[in-house]
Amino acid sequence: MKLEDIYQFFENPPPTYLCQELAVCYILHILLEGESYGTELIQKLENEYPTYRLSDTVLYSAIKFLEDQKAITGYWKKLEGRGRPRRMYQVSPEWLSSAQDLTRLWQEYIQRRTN
């Protein structure tokens, strides 16, 4: 390690990976805007919040948790311009209020981290 490595770290810090709790809130945040699929959820995070990352493992364990809670539903859909059908997810109507509460937690978390 060199002294310049320390400065480089703070100028260009490594991305922060979401834990499952944050992933659940983030997924609901995106799904309240409209249906989405796994790869798109990861891409949106990287585009909208470039300092954050979401691993496949954490993403799909959060999705399974949300499906088990009946917070989201999934269905297969063939997307134009895409090869195989994608598993699309959307918020269950009876979960809208809870999803909005958890989305607020995500937004507050991000706001605290960026200020």
DSSP file with accessible surface (Angstrom, degrees, kcal/mol):
  #  RESIDUE AA STRUCTURE BP1 BP2  ACC     N-H-->O    O-->H-N    N-H-->O    O-->H-N    TCO  KAPPA ALPHA  PHI   PSI    X-CA   Y-CA   Z-CA
    1    1 A M              0   0  191      0, 0.0     2,-0.3     0, 0.0     3,-0.0   0.000 360.0 360.0 360.0 144.2    0.0    0.0    0.0
    2    2 A K    >>  -     0   0  126      1,-0.1     3,-1.0     0, 0.0     4,-0.9  -0.819 360.0-109.5-120.2 160.6    1.1    3.5   -0.8
    3    3 A L  H >> S+     0   0  120     -2,-0.3     4,-1.5     1,-0.3     3,-0.9   0.900 119.2  58.0 -56.5 -40.2   -0.1    6.8    0.7
    4    4 A E  H 3> S+     0   0  126      1,-0.3     4,-2.5     2,-0.2    -1,-0.3   0.800  96.2  64.4 -64.1 -25.1   -1.8    7.7   -2.6
    5    5 A D  H <> S+     0   0   65     -3,-1.0     4,-2.1     2,-0.2    -1,-0.3   0.869 100.1  52.1 -63.5 -36.0   -3.8    4.5   -2.3
    6    6 A I  H <X S+     0   0   69     -4,-0.9     4,-1.7    -3,-0.9    -2,-0.2   0.943 111.3  45.4 -66.2 -46.2   -5.5    5.9    0.8
    7    7 A Y  H  X S+     0   0  142     -4,-1.5     4,-2.0     1,-0.2    -2,-0.2   0.913 111.7  53.0 -63.0 -40.4   -6.4    9.1   -1.0
    8    8 A Q  H  X S+     0   0  100     -4,-2.5     4,-2.4     1,-0.2    -1,-0.2   0.894 104.6  56.4 -61.6 -39.7   -7.6    7.1   -4.0
    9    9 A F  H  < S+     0   0  103     -4,-2.1    -1,-0.2     1,-0.2    -2,-0.2   0.926 111.3  42.1 -57.9 -46.1   -9.9    5.0   -1.7
   10   10 A F  H  < S+     0   0  152     -4,-1.7    -1,-0.2     1,-0.2    -2,-0.2   0.793 115.1  49.8 -76.8 -26.5  -11.6    8.1   -0.4
   11   11 A E  H  < S+     0   0  142     -4,-2.0    -1,-0.2     1,-0.2    -2,-0.2   0.828 130.3  19.0 -75.8 -32.6  -11.9    9.7   -3.8
   12   12 A N  S  < S-     0   0  114     -4,-2.4    -1,-0.2    -5,-0.2    -2,-0.2  -0.580  85.4-169.7-138.2  70.2  -13.3    6.6   -5.3
   13   13 A P        -     0   0   71      0, 0.0    -3,-0.1     0, 0.0     3,-0.1  -0.230  30.6-100.9 -66.0 153.2  -14.7    4.4   -2.5
   14   14 A P        -     0   0   74      0, 0.0    37,-0.0     0, 0.0    -5,-0.0  -0.311  49.6 -89.1 -67.2 156.6  -15.8    0.8   -3.3
   15   15 A P        -     0   0   51      0, 0.0     2,-0.5     0, 0.0    37,-0.2  -0.286  35.5-122.4 -67.1 153.6  -19.5    0.2   -3.7
   16   16 A T  E     -a   52   0A  51     35,-3.1    37,-2.4    -3,-0.1     2,-0.4  -0.861  22.4-138.9 -95.9 127.5  -21.7   -0.7   -0.7
   17   17 A Y  E     -a   53   0A 148     -2,-0.5    37,-0.2    35,-0.2     2,-0.2  -0.730  20.0-119.8 -88.6 134.5  -23.5   -4.0   -1.1
   18   18 A L        -     0   0    6     35,-2.6    37,-0.3    -2,-0.4     2,-0.1  -0.489  20.3-138.4 -71.5 140.4  -27.1   -4.1    0.2
   19   19 A C     >  -     0   0   59     -2,-0.2     4,-2.6    35,-0.1     5,-0.2  -0.376  35.8 -94.7 -84.1 173.9  -28.0   -6.5    2.9
   20   20 A Q  H  > S+     0   0   75      1,-0.2     4,-2.5     2,-0.2     5,-0.2   0.897 123.8  54.7 -62.3 -38.2  -31.3   -8.4    2.7
   21   21 A E  H  > S+     0   0  140      1,-0.2     4,-1.6     2,-0.2    -1,-0.2   0.934 112.7  42.0 -62.3 -46.0  -33.2   -5.8    4.8
   22   22 A L  H  > S+     0   0   27      1,-0.2     4,-2.9     2,-0.2    -1,-0.2   0.888 111.6  56.7 -66.2 -38.9  -32.2   -3.0    2.6
   23   23 A A  H  X S+     0   0    0     -4,-2.6     4,-3.0     2,-0.2     5,-0.2   0.910 104.3  52.7 -60.6 -41.1  -32.9   -5.1   -0.5
   24   24 A V  H  X S+     0   0   12     -4,-2.5     4,-2.2     1,-0.2    -1,-0.2   0.947 112.8  44.1 -59.6 -47.0  -36.5   -5.7    0.6
   25   25 A C  H  X S+     0   0   15     -4,-1.6     4,-2.2     1,-0.2    -2,-0.2   0.917 114.6  49.1 -66.2 -41.2  -37.1   -2.0    1.0
   26   26 A Y  H  X S+     0   0    0     -4,-2.9     4,-2.3     2,-0.2     5,-0.2   0.929 109.8  51.3 -63.9 -45.6  -35.4   -1.2   -2.3
   27   27 A I  H  X S+     0   0    0     -4,-3.0     4,-2.9     1,-0.2     5,-0.2   0.931 111.5  47.1 -58.7 -46.3  -37.3   -3.9   -4.3
   28   28 A L  H  X S+     0   0    0     -4,-2.2     4,-2.0    -5,-0.2    -1,-0.2   0.903 108.6  56.6 -63.7 -38.3  -40.6   -2.6   -3.0
   29   29 A H  H  X S+     0   0   14     -4,-2.2     4,-0.6    -5,-0.2    -2,-0.2   0.939 112.9  40.1 -56.7 -47.7  -39.5    1.0   -3.8
   30   30 A I  H >X S+     0   0    0     -4,-2.3     3,-1.3     1,-0.2     4,-0.8   0.915 113.2  53.6 -69.9 -42.9  -38.9    0.0   -7.5
   31   31 A L  H 3< S+     0   0    7     -4,-2.9    60,-0.5     1,-0.3     3,-0.3   0.767  98.5  63.4 -69.3 -22.9  -42.0   -2.2   -7.7
   32   32 A L  H 3< S+     0   0   57     -4,-2.0    -1,-0.3     1,-0.2    -2,-0.2   0.780 102.4  52.1 -68.5 -22.6  -44.3    0.6   -6.5
   33   33 A E  H << S-     0   0  117     -3,-1.3     2,-0.2    -4,-0.6    -1,-0.2   0.707 132.0 -61.1 -80.9 -23.2  -43.2    2.4   -9.7
   34   34 A G  S  < S-     0   0   33     -4,-0.8    -1,-0.3    -3,-0.3    55,-0.1  -0.824  70.5 -48.7 155.9 168.5  -44.2   -0.6  -11.8
   35   35 A E        +     0   0   60     -2,-0.2     2,-0.3    -3,-0.1    55,-0.2  -0.184  57.0 167.9 -63.1 155.5  -43.5   -4.2  -12.5
   36   36 A S  E     -B   89   0B   0     53,-1.6    53,-3.1    51,-0.0     2,-0.3  -0.964  25.7-128.3-158.0 170.5  -39.9   -5.4  -12.9
   37   37 A Y  E  >  -B   88   0B  11     -2,-0.3     4,-2.2    51,-0.2     3,-0.2  -0.806  37.4 -94.2-126.2 168.0  -37.7   -8.5  -13.1
   38   38 A G  H  > S+     0   0    3     49,-0.5     4,-1.8    -2,-0.3     5,-0.2   0.883 119.2  44.1 -51.6 -55.7  -34.5   -9.5  -11.2
   39   39 A T  H  > S+     0   0   61      1,-0.2     4,-2.4     2,-0.2    -1,-0.2   0.897 113.4  53.0 -60.9 -37.6  -31.8   -8.3  -13.6
   40   40 A E  H  > S+     0   0   55      1,-0.2     4,-2.9     2,-0.2    -1,-0.2   0.887 104.5  55.8 -65.5 -36.9  -33.6   -5.0  -14.2
   41   41 A L  H  X S+     0   0    0     -4,-2.2     4,-1.8     2,-0.2    -1,-0.2   0.920 110.0  45.8 -61.0 -41.8  -33.8   -4.4  -10.4
   42   42 A I  H  X S+     0   0   20     -4,-1.8     4,-2.2     2,-0.2    -2,-0.2   0.930 113.6  48.9 -66.8 -44.0  -30.0   -4.8  -10.2
   43   43 A Q  H  X S+     0   0   82     -4,-2.4     4,-2.2     1,-0.2    -2,-0.2   0.902 109.4  51.8 -63.7 -41.5  -29.4   -2.5  -13.2
   44   44 A K  H  X S+     0   0   51     -4,-2.9     4,-3.2     2,-0.2     5,-0.4   0.900 108.3  52.0 -63.4 -40.0  -31.7    0.2  -11.8
   45   45 A L  H  X S+     0   0    0     -4,-1.8     4,-2.8    -5,-0.2     7,-0.3   0.951 111.3  46.5 -60.5 -47.3  -29.9    0.2   -8.5
   46   46 A E  H  < S+     0   0   75     -4,-2.2    -1,-0.2     1,-0.2    -2,-0.2   0.852 117.8  43.5 -65.3 -33.3  -26.5    0.6  -10.3
   47   47 A N  H  < S+     0   0  134     -4,-2.2    -2,-0.2    -5,-0.2    -1,-0.2   0.908 123.4  33.6 -77.1 -44.9  -28.0    3.4  -12.5
   48   48 A E  H  < S+     0   0   86     -4,-3.2    -2,-0.2     1,-0.3    -3,-0.2   0.790 133.6  27.1 -83.1 -31.2  -29.9    5.3   -9.9
   49   49 A Y  S >< S+     0   0   42     -4,-2.8     3,-2.4    -5,-0.4    -1,-0.3  -0.677  70.4 179.8-131.7  76.9  -27.6    4.7   -6.9
   50   50 A P  T 3  S+     0   0   86      0, 0.0    -1,-0.1     0, 0.0    -4,-0.1   0.680  77.6  59.3 -60.9 -18.0  -24.1    4.2   -8.4
   51   51 A T  T 3  S+     0   0   81    -36,-0.1   -35,-3.1    -6,-0.1     2,-0.3   0.426  98.6  74.4 -90.0   3.7  -22.4    3.7   -5.1
   52   52 A Y  E <   -a   16   0A   8     -3,-2.4     2,-0.3    -7,-0.3   -35,-0.2  -0.875  57.5-171.7-118.5 150.5  -24.6    0.7   -4.2
   53   53 A R  E     -a   17   0A  66    -37,-2.4   -35,-2.6    -2,-0.3     2,-0.4  -0.943  10.2-154.1-134.7 158.1  -24.6   -2.9   -5.5
   54   54 A L        -     0   0    7     -2,-0.3     2,-0.1   -37,-0.2    -8,-0.1  -0.982  16.0-141.4-135.9 118.1  -27.0   -5.8   -5.1
   55   55 A S     >  -     0   0   40     -2,-0.4     4,-2.7   -37,-0.3     5,-0.2  -0.435  21.7-119.5 -77.3 154.8  -25.8   -9.4   -5.4
   56   56 A D  H  > S+     0   0  103      1,-0.2     4,-2.8     2,-0.2     5,-0.3   0.899 113.4  55.2 -57.1 -42.1  -27.9  -12.0   -7.1
   57   57 A T  H  > S+     0   0  115      2,-0.2     4,-1.9     1,-0.2    -1,-0.2   0.939 111.9  40.8 -60.6 -48.9  -28.0  -14.1   -3.8
   58   58 A V  H  > S+     0   0   32      2,-0.2     4,-2.4     1,-0.2     5,-0.2   0.920 114.5  54.1 -67.9 -40.9  -29.3  -11.2   -1.7
   59   59 A L  H  X S+     0   0    0     -4,-2.7     4,-2.6     1,-0.2    -2,-0.2   0.956 112.5  41.3 -56.7 -53.5  -31.7  -10.1   -4.4
   60   60 A Y  H  X S+     0   0   99     -4,-2.8     4,-2.3     1,-0.2    -1,-0.2   0.820 112.8  53.0 -74.1 -25.2  -33.4  -13.5   -4.8
   61   61 A S  H  X S+     0   0   42     -4,-1.9     4,-2.3    -5,-0.3    -1,-0.2   0.900 111.6  47.7 -71.9 -35.5  -33.5  -14.3   -1.1
   62   62 A A  H  X S+     0   0    0     -4,-2.4     4,-2.6     2,-0.2    -2,-0.2   0.918 112.0  49.6 -67.7 -41.0  -35.3  -10.9   -0.6
   63   63 A I  H  X S+     0   0    3     -4,-2.6     4,-2.7    -5,-0.2     5,-0.2   0.930 110.6  49.9 -62.8 -43.5  -37.6  -11.7   -3.5
   64   64 A K  H  X S+     0   0  116     -4,-2.3     4,-2.9     2,-0.2     5,-0.2   0.928 110.1  50.9 -61.5 -43.2  -38.4  -15.1   -1.9
   65   65 A F  H  X S+     0   0   85     -4,-2.3     4,-2.0     1,-0.2    -1,-0.2   0.942 111.8  47.2 -57.1 -48.0  -39.0  -13.5    1.4
   66   66 A L  H  <>S+     0   0    0     -4,-2.6     5,-2.7     1,-0.2     6,-1.0   0.888 113.0  48.5 -64.8 -37.2  -41.4  -11.0   -0.2
   67   67 A E  H ><5S+     0   0   58     -4,-2.7     3,-1.4     3,-0.2    -1,-0.2   0.921 110.1  51.5 -67.5 -42.4  -43.2  -13.8   -2.1
   68   68 A D  H 3<5S+     0   0   94     -4,-2.9    -2,-0.2     1,-0.3    -1,-0.2   0.848 110.6  49.0 -61.6 -33.9  -43.5  -15.9    1.1
   69   69 A Q  T 3<5S-     0   0   93     -4,-2.0    -1,-0.3    -5,-0.2    -2,-0.2   0.478 112.7-123.6 -80.6  -5.2  -45.0  -12.9    2.8
   70   70 A K  T < 5S+     0   0  143     -3,-1.4    -3,-0.2    -4,-0.2    24,-0.1   0.752  76.3 127.3  64.0  26.4  -47.4  -12.5   -0.1
   71   71 A A  S   <S+     0   0    0     -5,-2.7    21,-2.9    -6,-0.2     2,-0.3   0.800  73.4  23.4 -79.4 -32.4  -46.1   -8.9   -0.5
   72   72 A I  E     -C   91   0B   4     -6,-1.0     2,-0.4    19,-0.3    19,-0.2  -0.928  68.6-148.9-131.5 156.9  -45.3   -9.4   -4.2
   73   73 A T  E     -C   90   0B  61     17,-2.4    17,-2.0    -2,-0.3     2,-0.3  -0.936  11.8-153.0-122.5 150.2  -46.5  -11.8   -6.9
   74   74 A G  E     +C   89   0B  19     -2,-0.4     2,-0.3    15,-0.2    15,-0.2  -0.917  16.2 168.1-122.9 150.3  -44.5  -13.1   -9.8
   75   75 A Y  E     -C   88   0B  73     13,-2.0    13,-3.3    -2,-0.3     2,-0.3  -0.976  36.5-102.5-153.7 157.8  -45.5  -14.2  -13.3
   76   76 A W  E     +C   87   0B 165     -2,-0.3     2,-0.3    11,-0.2    11,-0.2  -0.680  39.3 174.8 -88.2 138.1  -43.7  -15.1  -16.6
   77   77 A K  E     -C   86   0B  78      9,-2.3     9,-3.1    -2,-0.3     2,-0.6  -0.990  29.7-132.7-145.7 134.5  -43.8  -12.6  -19.4
   78   78 A K        -     0   0  124     -2,-0.3     2,-0.4     7,-0.3     6,-0.1  -0.773  27.8-152.8 -85.8 118.5  -42.1  -12.5  -22.8
   79   79 A L    >   -     0   0   31     -2,-0.6     3,-2.0     5,-0.4     2,-0.1  -0.797  22.0-107.6 -95.9 138.0  -40.5   -9.0  -23.2
   80   80 A E  T 3  S+     0   0  199     -2,-0.4     3,-0.1     1,-0.3    -1,-0.1  -0.350 105.0  17.3 -63.2 133.4  -40.1   -7.6  -26.7
   81   81 A G  T 3  S+     0   0   83      1,-0.3     2,-0.3     2,-0.1    -1,-0.3   0.491 105.7 104.5  83.8   0.2  -36.4   -7.6  -27.7
   82   82 A R    <   -     0   0  103     -3,-2.0    -1,-0.3     1,-0.2     4,-0.0  -0.881  66.8-135.4-113.1 149.6  -35.5  -10.2  -25.0
   83   83 A G  S    S+     0   0   62     -2,-0.3    -1,-0.2    -3,-0.1    -2,-0.1   0.981  78.7  21.4 -66.0 -83.0  -34.7  -13.8  -25.6
   84   84 A R  S    S-     0   0  153      1,-0.1    -5,-0.4    -6,-0.1    -7,-0.0  -0.428  95.0 -85.9 -88.9 161.5  -36.5  -15.9  -23.0
   85   85 A P        -     0   0   60      0, 0.0     2,-0.3     0, 0.0    -7,-0.3  -0.273  44.3-135.6 -62.6 151.0  -39.5  -14.9  -20.8
   86   86 A R  E     - C   0  77B  34     -9,-3.1    -9,-2.3    -3,-0.1     2,-0.9  -0.833  13.9-117.0-109.0 149.2  -38.7  -13.0  -17.6
   87   87 A R  E     - C   0  76B  75     -2,-0.3   -49,-0.5   -11,-0.2     2,-0.3  -0.766  38.7-159.2 -84.6 108.0  -40.1  -13.5  -14.2
   88   88 A M  E     -BC  37  75B   6    -13,-3.3   -13,-2.0    -2,-0.9     2,-0.4  -0.699   4.1-157.2 -91.8 146.5  -41.9  -10.2  -13.5
   89   89 A Y  E     +BC  36  74B  16    -53,-3.1   -53,-1.6    -2,-0.3     2,-0.3  -0.926  13.1 173.9-124.8 146.9  -42.8   -9.0  -10.0
   90   90 A Q  E     - C   0  73B  82    -17,-2.0   -17,-2.4    -2,-0.4     2,-0.3  -0.980  38.0 -96.5-146.7 156.2  -45.4   -6.6   -8.8
   91   91 A V  E     - C   0  72B  19    -60,-0.5   -19,-0.3    -2,-0.3   -20,-0.1  -0.546  41.2-117.3 -74.2 135.3  -46.6   -5.5   -5.4
   92   92 A S    >   -     0   0    3    -21,-2.9     3,-2.1    -2,-0.3     4,-0.3  -0.510  21.7-123.3 -70.0 138.9  -49.8   -7.2   -4.2
   93   93 A P  G >  S+     0   0  103      0, 0.0     3,-1.4     0, 0.0     4,-0.3   0.863 110.9  55.5 -54.2 -38.6  -52.7   -4.8   -3.7
   94   94 A E  G 3  S+     0   0  139      1,-0.3     4,-0.2   -24,-0.1     3,-0.1   0.611 106.3  53.7 -72.3  -7.9  -53.1   -5.7   -0.1
   95   95 A W  G <> S+     0   0   53     -3,-2.1     4,-2.9   -24,-0.2    -1,-0.3   0.328  75.0 103.6-104.7   3.9  -49.5   -4.8    0.6
   96   96 A L  H <> S+     0   0   79     -3,-1.4     4,-2.3    -4,-0.3     5,-0.2   0.915  82.2  47.0 -56.3 -45.7  -49.5   -1.3   -0.9
   97   97 A S  H  > S+     0   0   77     -4,-0.3     4,-2.0     2,-0.2    -1,-0.2   0.946 115.5  44.3 -64.5 -47.4  -49.6    0.4    2.5
   98   98 A S  H  > S+     0   0   55     -4,-0.2     4,-2.5     1,-0.2     5,-0.2   0.894 112.0  54.2 -64.0 -38.8  -46.8   -1.7    4.0
   99   99 A A  H  X S+     0   0    0     -4,-2.9     4,-2.4     1,-0.2    -1,-0.2   0.903 107.5  50.6 -62.8 -39.3  -44.8   -1.3    0.8
  100  100 A Q  H  X S+     0   0  115     -4,-2.3     4,-2.1    -5,-0.2    -1,-0.2   0.905 109.8  50.6 -65.8 -39.4  -45.1    2.5    1.0
  101  101 A D  H  X S+     0   0   80     -4,-2.0     4,-1.6     2,-0.2    -2,-0.2   0.931 113.2  44.8 -62.5 -45.2  -43.9    2.4    4.6
  102  102 A L  H  X S+     0   0   46     -4,-2.5     4,-1.8     1,-0.2    -2,-0.2   0.854 110.0  55.4 -70.3 -32.2  -40.8    0.2    3.7
  103  103 A T  H  X S+     0   0   11     -4,-2.4     4,-2.7    -5,-0.2    -1,-0.2   0.908 104.2  54.5 -64.1 -39.7  -40.1    2.4    0.7
  104  104 A R  H  X S+     0   0  110     -4,-2.1     4,-2.7     1,-0.2     5,-0.2   0.912 105.6  52.8 -61.2 -39.5  -40.0    5.4    3.0
  105  105 A L  H  X S+     0   0   81     -4,-1.6     4,-2.3     2,-0.2    -1,-0.2   0.913 109.6  49.1 -62.3 -41.2  -37.4    3.6    5.1
  106  106 A W  H  X S+     0   0    0     -4,-1.8     4,-2.6     2,-0.2     5,-0.2   0.945 112.1  47.8 -61.1 -48.1  -35.3    3.1    1.9
  107  107 A Q  H  X S+     0   0   96     -4,-2.7     4,-2.5     1,-0.2    -2,-0.2   0.903 112.5  48.5 -63.4 -40.8  -35.6    6.7    0.9
  108  108 A E  H  X S+     0   0   71     -4,-2.7     4,-2.5     2,-0.2    -1,-0.2   0.902 111.0  51.4 -65.9 -39.1  -34.7    7.9    4.4
  109  109 A Y  H  X S+     0   0   40     -4,-2.3     4,-2.0    -5,-0.2    -2,-0.2   0.952 112.4  45.0 -61.2 -49.4  -31.7    5.6    4.5
  110  110 A I  H  X S+     0   0   16     -4,-2.6     4,-1.5     1,-0.2    -2,-0.2   0.916 112.3  52.1 -62.9 -41.7  -30.4    6.8    1.1
  111  111 A Q  H  X S+     0   0  119     -4,-2.5     4,-1.0    -5,-0.2     3,-0.3   0.918 109.4  49.0 -63.8 -41.5  -31.0   10.4    2.1
  112  112 A R  H  < S+     0   0  163     -4,-2.5     3,-0.3     1,-0.2    -1,-0.2   0.881 111.8  50.1 -63.2 -37.0  -29.0   10.0    5.3
  113  113 A R  H  < S+     0   0  130     -4,-2.0    -1,-0.2     1,-0.2    -2,-0.2   0.724 112.0  46.4 -75.7 -22.9  -26.1    8.4    3.5
  114  114 A T  H  <        0   0   96     -4,-1.5    -1,-0.2    -3,-0.3    -2,-0.2   0.544 360.0 360.0 -97.6 -10.1  -25.9   11.1    0.8
  115  115 A N     <        0   0  155     -4,-1.0    -3,-0.0    -3,-0.3    -4,-0.0  -0.503 360.0 360.0 -93.5 360.0  -26.0   14.1    3.2
